[in-house]
């Protein structure tokens, strides 16, 4: 890799990324603290030079923050953003960062005051800079069910008609209005616009770089058809919910049938179920629940595996006492790896608790909710506030190679081990429907 860095710099001496990576490598090889400090200063000077070249350019800011990440100094990201916000408050970047800062305010009333105060500087020539402020106020006034202000700020949110994420934007705006049952005519407008763009629905990872714009991945025809069908199901069912909220149940029922004909994805099924449940259509609801179960079984079946589980000899309880592997023999063991800093892990915990409640009295089932030890210590696991919120048993992992042994590189990671010590199910990431169903349906493995 070092040879490639040097080769790249020989051809392109101004390659900022490459120079930083090479400095990072040289710092790691330096023998004395003084040498390390000197190389680190070179890296800092290089980043400072990059920032000073265009301090209010968004693309340049991305390069600066990336530089600090290369040096493993993430705490500097907020510092450099604060500098831009304070030195260049009337720049587009400065205003954007200010909006982000206000968005962290937990007091809703104060947050609204700050956003409204900032909008006093809005003019026809700088209106685009204030789109993030209107976007936040749209959400806040929708939650407050202030229809007039919600509609006003919705109209001030900047739209880029060529943005490949435009259909998602329309859907998001419609969803906010539906969730708060406010400004329903506007919700219908957004939902219908999103539906009309179903064949343009984003598929795959869309990247954006200020220098090049959006980069859209190519997808095969079958993927495009599947994405379009799901988009139609989602949006038709959302239009049906709007019908329901407006008291147009006959129209809602028709839209729900169209939605089911288009897609059986979980979001469409959730929306259809909400309508049937709200309008007390028990037979229709039962049919959808049966359909959901069959869909989930097919999905889960693709994740079923059968391989030996690693030795379970690296786990300790929150008092530091090792777990005896012999105590797990002949049991069905659900293992869920997590860490305190992992947001999806925290989102998963209520579902873990619900599942635990259903099996905690079964002597053949063992739950092991295990802090991986990745960027966490035993004390971090002990001090986790979830220990006071949830009743499932929490453990700590002491093996730094545990992810390789189980086969995961992101968390949460969930495994079900049968009574014979074999992994029968694995799910990487937060996907409650799949592993809940898999475990609940198959815990009697032997």
Legacy VTK file of the C-alpha trace (Angstrom):
# vtk DataFile Version 3.0
C-alpha trace
ASCII
DATASET POLYDATA
POINTS 446 float
0.000 0.000 0.000
2.836 2.412 0.855
4.376 1.744 -2.551
1.063 2.652 -4.186
0.827 5.863 -2.158
4.306 6.860 -3.307
3.533 5.915 -6.894
0.371 8.019 -6.782
2.230 11.032 -5.371
4.911 10.722 -7.996
2.234 11.113 -10.662
0.027 13.561 -8.716
2.077 15.443 -6.095
-0.947 17.456 -4.921
-3.083 14.424 -4.024
-4.296 15.560 -0.606
-5.788 12.235 0.501
-2.719 10.269 -0.502
-0.347 12.644 1.269
-2.341 12.345 4.486
-2.455 8.552 4.369
1.285 8.410 3.792
1.926 10.765 6.725
-0.313 8.598 8.875
1.716 5.551 7.893
5.036 7.304 8.540
3.820 8.420 11.965
3.027 4.834 12.863
6.538 3.767 11.895
8.318 6.638 13.675
10.408 5.450 16.614
10.528 8.478 18.899
7.751 10.703 20.297
9.482 13.736 18.793
9.397 12.176 15.319
5.746 11.257 15.726
4.885 14.791 16.843
6.746 16.317 13.891
4.899 14.133 11.398
1.553 14.822 13.073
2.276 18.567 12.763
2.921 18.131 9.041
-0.468 16.443 8.732
-2.189 19.215 10.692
-0.500 21.855 8.544
-1.659 20.062 5.395
-5.266 19.991 6.642
-5.085 23.657 7.669
-3.788 24.562 4.220
-6.685 22.665 2.630
-9.223 24.428 4.840
-7.794 27.921 4.239
-7.952 27.373 0.490
-11.778 27.541 0.551
-13.191 27.707 4.106
-16.835 28.071 3.067
-16.893 25.502 0.273
-18.895 22.378 1.177
-16.741 20.033 -0.866
-13.591 21.434 0.658
-15.068 21.052 4.154
-15.686 17.379 3.397
-11.989 17.031 2.556
-11.003 18.756 5.799
-13.208 16.587 7.998
-12.081 13.475 6.159
-8.500 14.486 6.922
-9.156 14.544 10.639
-10.845 11.153 10.386
-7.751 9.754 8.660
-5.727 11.003 11.636
-8.329 9.441 13.964
-9.231 12.803 15.488
-13.046 12.850 15.198
-13.417 15.384 18.017
-11.907 18.037 15.731
-14.852 17.784 13.334
-17.196 19.757 15.564
-14.425 22.249 16.302
-13.763 23.116 12.656
-17.485 23.360 11.961
-17.874 25.732 14.885
-15.077 27.905 13.496
-16.829 28.155 10.112
-20.142 28.910 11.784
-18.629 31.725 13.849
-16.285 33.255 11.250
-18.541 32.957 8.217
-22.098 33.094 9.614
-23.583 34.581 6.435
-22.126 31.982 4.083
-24.240 29.117 2.824
-22.097 26.625 4.709
-22.167 28.737 7.873
-25.953 28.911 7.795
-26.244 25.193 7.122
-24.018 24.388 10.094
-26.015 26.815 12.240
-29.184 24.942 11.329
-27.537 21.682 12.384
-26.515 23.270 15.675
-30.039 24.527 16.379
-31.405 21.101 15.484
-29.654 19.653 18.541
-31.678 21.877 20.898
-33.954 19.605 22.954
-36.345 22.337 24.125
-38.892 22.484 21.286
-40.117 25.998 22.051
-36.569 27.361 22.202
-35.646 25.545 19.012
-38.569 27.135 17.190
-37.588 30.583 18.478
-34.013 30.141 17.281
-35.094 28.943 13.851
-37.637 31.734 13.402
-35.077 34.318 14.536
-32.554 33.053 11.992
-35.137 33.390 9.208
-35.189 37.169 9.691
-32.016 37.269 7.601
-33.669 35.451 4.688
-33.927 37.323 1.396
-34.818 36.399 -2.144
-31.138 36.076 -3.038
-30.130 33.797 -0.157
-33.362 31.805 0.241
-31.700 28.498 -0.653
-29.429 28.814 2.389
-32.461 28.762 4.683
-34.080 25.605 3.357
-32.748 23.553 6.321
-34.453 25.984 8.732
-37.798 25.654 6.957
-37.380 21.875 6.850
-37.023 21.734 10.636
-39.939 24.097 11.190
-42.083 21.979 8.878
-41.511 18.988 11.160
-41.998 20.982 14.361
-45.225 22.686 13.286
-46.574 19.424 11.880
-46.009 17.816 15.291
-47.803 20.783 16.863
-50.645 20.280 14.326
-50.361 23.883 13.188
-51.617 23.365 9.650
-51.067 26.897 8.321
-47.450 27.152 9.445
-46.763 23.573 8.355
-47.930 24.330 4.812
-46.021 27.625 4.740
-42.689 26.112 5.677
-43.241 23.112 3.386
-43.406 25.552 0.507
-40.081 27.069 1.517
-38.120 23.812 1.529
-35.808 23.757 -1.469
-36.500 21.088 -4.084
-33.958 19.946 -6.651
-36.080 18.461 -9.394
-33.139 16.524 -10.868
-32.131 15.041 -7.516
-32.511 11.234 -7.787
-33.741 11.270 -4.168
-36.716 13.498 -5.044
-39.275 10.654 -4.797
-38.028 9.863 -1.296
-38.324 13.531 -0.363
-41.972 13.624 -1.438
-42.648 10.424 0.468
-40.947 11.733 3.615
-42.984 14.948 3.567
-46.201 12.989 3.060
-45.309 10.580 5.871
-44.725 13.440 8.320
-48.144 14.896 7.535
-49.863 11.505 7.785
-48.176 10.683 11.088
-49.451 13.952 12.545
-52.817 13.925 10.714
-52.272 17.510 9.587
-52.502 19.329 6.219
-53.896 16.209 4.556
-54.514 17.823 1.124
-50.801 18.645 0.996
-49.993 15.116 2.135
-52.015 13.779 -0.789
-50.161 16.042 -3.193
-46.792 14.788 -1.994
-47.901 11.135 -1.976
-49.303 11.336 -5.493
-46.132 13.008 -6.762
-44.059 10.231 -5.219
-46.365 7.613 -6.753
-45.973 9.211 -10.185
-42.196 8.820 -9.782
-42.325 5.144 -8.766
-40.377 4.097 -11.858
-37.631 6.564 -10.864
-37.443 5.381 -7.276
-33.860 5.298 -5.960
-32.274 1.859 -6.108
-28.936 1.078 -4.538
-26.534 3.506 -2.922
-26.625 7.026 -4.332
-23.493 9.027 -3.600
-23.162 12.796 -3.765
-19.988 14.814 -4.165
-20.051 18.604 -4.547
-17.431 18.301 -7.282
-19.337 15.792 -9.411
-22.948 15.829 -8.234
-25.001 12.677 -7.699
-23.630 9.301 -8.720
-26.441 6.832 -9.355
-25.698 3.101 -9.502
-26.898 0.994 -12.392
-29.322 -1.792 -11.496
-30.554 -4.748 -13.498
-34.078 -4.896 -14.877
-35.379 -7.316 -12.239
-34.147 -5.078 -9.426
-35.710 -2.038 -11.058
-39.050 -3.831 -11.373
-38.920 -4.912 -7.722
-38.032 -1.412 -6.488
-40.776 0.150 -8.607
-43.372 -2.361 -7.374
-42.465 -1.712 -3.736
-42.617 2.049 -4.289
-46.086 1.688 -5.793
-47.249 -0.448 -2.885
-45.867 2.023 -0.359
-47.358 5.094 -1.983
-50.756 3.576 -2.829
-51.116 2.446 0.779
-50.117 5.923 1.983
-52.781 7.472 -0.248
-55.178 4.967 1.314
-54.227 6.185 4.791
-54.897 9.760 3.712
-58.310 8.631 2.451
-58.961 7.014 5.826
-57.948 10.126 7.765
-60.296 12.172 5.578
-63.160 9.742 6.214
-63.176 8.296 2.707
-63.127 4.623 3.680
-64.400 3.286 0.340
-61.583 5.046 -1.516
-59.112 3.870 1.122
-60.197 0.239 0.717
-59.718 0.459 -3.052
-56.252 1.964 -2.691
-55.267 -0.716 -0.183
-56.256 -3.438 -2.608
-54.177 -1.778 -5.320
-51.268 -1.549 -2.903
-51.449 -5.268 -2.075
-51.568 -6.097 -5.762
-48.344 -4.132 -6.237
-46.263 -5.285 -3.251
-46.218 -7.353 -0.067
-43.250 -5.573 1.539
-43.509 -4.910 5.267
-44.210 -1.163 4.937
-47.107 -1.713 2.579
-48.474 -4.457 4.818
-48.115 -2.209 7.873
-50.110 0.570 6.212
-52.806 -1.803 4.985
-53.027 -3.413 8.434
-53.420 -0.010 10.050
-56.401 0.740 7.833
-58.067 -2.625 8.447
-57.437 -2.382 12.184
-58.703 1.190 12.466
-61.862 0.442 10.481
-62.452 -2.862 12.314
-62.208 -5.049 9.207
-61.257 -8.176 11.108
-61.373 -10.675 8.269
-59.261 -8.491 6.001
-56.809 -7.895 8.836
-56.508 -11.622 9.513
-55.802 -12.245 5.831
-53.038 -9.634 5.826
-51.536 -11.073 9.028
-51.466 -14.526 7.431
-49.859 -13.090 4.322
-47.290 -11.256 6.459
-46.409 -14.465 8.288
-45.853 -16.370 5.059
-43.713 -13.567 3.635
-41.609 -13.494 6.788
-41.144 -17.257 6.789
-39.855 -17.150 3.233
-37.519 -14.313 4.143
-36.253 -16.029 7.291
-35.735 -19.329 5.478
-33.051 -17.631 3.402
-31.137 -16.839 6.587
-31.283 -20.308 8.088
-27.847 -21.885 8.422
-26.285 -24.899 10.071
-22.691 -24.627 11.275
-20.850 -25.240 14.538
-20.904 -22.386 17.032
-17.556 -21.110 18.354
-16.619 -21.932 21.926
-18.658 -19.770 24.288
-15.842 -19.281 26.763
-15.088 -15.558 26.548
-18.183 -14.110 28.197
-18.429 -12.660 31.704
-21.401 -11.253 33.591
-21.513 -7.648 34.725
-19.665 -8.574 37.910
-16.796 -9.928 35.823
-17.582 -13.565 36.641
-16.926 -15.918 33.683
-19.886 -17.765 32.210
-19.407 -21.530 32.422
-19.844 -22.944 28.873
-21.153 -26.167 30.415
-24.208 -24.277 31.673
-25.205 -23.578 28.053
-25.079 -27.149 26.787
-28.409 -28.579 25.784
-29.967 -25.100 25.639
-31.248 -22.923 22.843
-29.082 -19.820 23.119
-29.906 -16.436 21.629
-26.785 -14.276 21.445
-27.018 -10.607 20.511
-23.795 -8.595 20.164
-24.004 -4.850 20.800
-22.112 -1.795 22.116
-23.167 1.360 23.955
-22.234 3.649 21.024
-24.216 1.649 18.444
-27.449 3.482 17.513
-29.112 0.506 15.724
-28.289 -1.599 18.800
-30.230 0.820 20.984
-33.153 0.749 18.536
-33.162 -3.025 18.766
-33.304 -3.286 22.562
-37.099 -2.863 23.030
-37.626 -5.792 20.657
-35.054 -7.860 22.520
-36.935 -7.152 25.741
-40.255 -8.131 24.192
-38.818 -11.420 22.966
-37.115 -12.061 26.282
-40.402 -11.546 28.106
-41.930 -14.312 26.020
-39.223 -16.881 26.839
-37.692 -15.889 30.172
-39.546 -18.639 32.022
-38.549 -21.391 29.574
-35.720 -23.454 31.140
-34.515 -24.585 27.699
-33.836 -21.040 26.475
-30.929 -18.764 27.380
-30.589 -15.111 26.381
-27.099 -13.605 26.214
-27.108 -9.907 25.305
-23.367 -9.375 24.956
-21.383 -6.155 24.826
-18.758 -6.945 22.184
-16.029 -4.978 23.916
-15.539 -2.975 20.699
-14.653 0.549 21.902
-16.261 -0.479 25.206
-14.940 -1.706 28.536
-16.603 -3.841 31.157
-17.273 -0.622 33.050
-19.058 0.810 29.991
-21.315 -2.244 29.988
-21.868 -1.932 33.734
-22.769 1.770 33.480
-25.061 1.382 30.471
-28.350 3.096 31.324
-30.247 0.257 29.638
-29.441 -1.917 32.651
-32.095 0.057 34.514
-34.564 -0.023 31.625
-34.420 -3.649 30.525
-34.503 -6.920 32.450
-32.739 -9.256 30.008
-29.295 -10.512 31.142
-26.314 -8.501 29.916
-22.788 -9.866 29.491
-19.392 -8.650 28.329
-17.069 -10.257 25.785
-13.345 -10.558 26.522
-12.212 -12.076 23.194
-10.949 -9.472 20.713
-11.402 -11.974 17.870
-15.031 -12.807 18.631
-16.348 -11.108 15.473
-14.112 -13.260 13.271
-15.153 -16.428 15.061
-18.867 -15.717 14.663
-18.559 -13.994 11.290
-19.799 -10.423 11.702
-18.247 -7.042 10.985
-21.068 -4.739 12.067
-23.430 -4.738 15.021
-25.973 -5.566 16.204
-25.372 -9.181 15.255
-27.808 -11.846 16.394
-27.371 -15.627 16.463
-29.543 -18.542 17.546
-27.635 -21.639 18.636
-29.547 -24.904 18.899
-29.320 -27.525 21.637
-26.571 -29.322 19.777
-24.319 -26.278 19.727
-24.878 -25.352 16.100
-25.728 -21.888 14.748
-29.077 -22.161 13.005
-29.879 -18.516 12.364
-27.869 -15.311 11.961
-28.925 -11.735 11.359
-26.504 -8.849 10.966
-27.939 -5.401 11.649
-31.235 -4.363 13.192
-34.071 -6.280 11.587
-36.483 -7.230 14.324
-39.068 -8.966 12.158
-36.705 -11.630 10.887
-34.889 -12.757 13.966
-37.935 -12.430 16.208
-39.891 -14.728 13.936
-36.977 -17.112 13.429
-36.402 -17.575 17.127
-40.064 -17.667 18.134
-40.847 -20.278 15.495
-37.809 -22.504 15.946
-36.631 -22.329 19.552
-37.354 -26.055 20.005
-34.396 -27.051 17.827
-32.657 -30.100 19.224
LINES 1 447
446 0 1 2 3 4 5 6 7 8 9 10 11 12 13 14 15 16 17 18 19 20 21 22 23 24 25 26 27 28 29 30 31 32 33 34 35 36 37 38 39 40 41 42 43 44 45 46 47 48 49 50 51 52 53 54 55 56 57 58 59 60 61 62 63 64 65 66 67 68 69 70 71 72 73 74 75 76 77 78 79 80 81 82 83 84 85 86 87 88 89 90 91 92 93 94 95 96 97 98 99 100 101 102 103 104 105 106 107 108 109 110 111 112 113 114 115 116 117 118 119 120 121 122 123 124 125 126 127 128 129 130 131 132 133 134 135 136 137 138 139 140 141 142 143 144 145 146 147 148 149 150 151 152 153 154 155 156 157 158 159 160 161 162 163 164 165 166 167 168 169 170 171 172 173 174 175 176 177 178 179 180 181 182 183 184 185 186 187 188 189 190 191 192 193 194 195 196 197 198 199 200 201 202 203 204 205 206 207 208 209 210 211 212 213 214 215 216 217 218 219 220 221 222 223 224 225 226 227 228 229 230 231 232 233 234 235 236 237 238 239 240 241 242 243 244 245 246 247 248 249 250 251 252 253 254 255 256 257 258 259 260 261 262 263 264 265 266 267 268 269 270 271 272 273 274 275 276 277 278 279 280 281 282 283 284 285 286 287 288 289 290 291 292 293 294 295 296 297 298 299 300 301 302 303 304 305 306 307 308 309 310 311 312 313 314 315 316 317 318 319 320 321 322 323 324 325 326 327 328 329 330 331 332 333 334 335 336 337 338 339 340 341 342 343 344 345 346 347 348 349 350 351 352 353 354 355 356 357 358 359 360 361 362 363 364 365 366 367 368 369 370 371 372 373 374 375 376 377 378 379 380 381 382 383 384 385 386 387 388 389 390 391 392 393 394 395 396 397 398 399 400 401 402 403 404 405 406 407 408 409 410 411 412 413 414 415 416 417 418 419 420 421 422 423 424 425 426 427 428 429 430 431 432 433 434 435 436 437 438 439 440 441 442 443 444 445
